[in-house]
Amino acid sequence: MGRVVWFLLFAVTVIGMFVIKNRVIGLEKELNGIKAQIQTDQKAIHVLKAEWAYLSNPDRLRALGRRHAGMKQIEGNRIITISALPFKEPEQKPSVVRVSYSPERSGATP
């Protein structure tokens, strides 16, 4: 009887180890796939950063503005602070309150 219990315990342990081993192998494959995707995304981000640096280059934007929109460079003496802007005072509207009412009707319920 003791040998049968030990044999069953050994068999369950072997099967359990086999299942765990296969699960670990599957998880390692999934991890490797995720790592490959991360590397691909990092390369794409690097390319996008380089492209953004090119597209947002001030000299390039200045040339495009001149060529397509007829824009000129702003002169330094035309730049002012917000406090130098003349603001209009808001118009004062008359403070009239209109009230309308109707005379009370006899026998009518609201």
N, C-alpha and C positions, 0 to 999 in steps of 0.2 A: 504494500500500500504506500509506503514512504517513497519508494522508487517512482511510482506513477505520479505522485504529487511533484516530486523534483523534476521529472521529465516534462510535465505540463508547464511548470514554472519556467523551465529552460526554454521550451517551445514558445511560450508567450513572450518571453524576453527577447528571443531571436526575432520573432515577427514584429514586435514593437520597435526594435532597433532598425529593422529593415524599413518600416514605414517612416520612422523619423529621418533616416538617411535620405530616402527619396524626397521627403518634404524639404529637407535642407538643400538638396540639390536643386529643387524647383525654385526655392527662394533665392539661391545664389544666381540662377539664371535670370530671375526677375531683377535682382540688384544690378547685375551686369548690364541689362537692357536699360535700366534707369540711368546708370552712369554714362552709357553711350548717348542717351538722349540729352543729358546735362551737358556733355561735351559739345554736341551738335548745337544746342541752344546757346552755349557760351560763344561758339564761333560765329553764330548768326548775330548775336549781340555785338560782338567785336566789329563785324562788317557794318552793322547799322550805325554804330558810333562813328566809324570812319566816314560813312556816307553823310551823317549829320554834320560832322565837322566840315566836310567839303561844302555841303549845301548852305550852311549858315556862316560861311566865311564872309566877313564884312566887305572885303574888296570885291568879291563876286556879286554880292547883293547890291553894292553901289553901282557896279557896271550894268547889272540887269535893270536897276531902277532908271539909270540914264537912258539905256537903250529902248526899253519898252514903255516907260511911263513919263519920260522927259523930266525926271526928278533931278534936282541939283542938290549939292551938299549945303547943309545949313551953316550959315556964317555964325561965328561965335557971339557977335554982338546982338543977334536976334533971339538969343536964349534969355528968358527972364524967369523970375520966380513967380509962384502962384499969388503972392501978396501984391505983386505989381499989376495984376489984372484988374481992370475996372469992372466992378459988379454993379448991376442995376439993383436999386432997392425994390423989394417986392411991392406990387400994387396993393394999396389998402382998399379992400372991398367994404362997402357999407355993411354994417352989422344989423341987418333988418331980419327980423324973424317973421315969417308968414305963418299965420294960423288960420285954418279954415275949419268951420264947424257948420253943422246944419241944425236948424231948430228941432226941438224934440217933437216927435209925432205922437199923436194920441192913439193909444191902443197898439202901437207897433212894438215888437220886441226886438232887441238887438240881435 
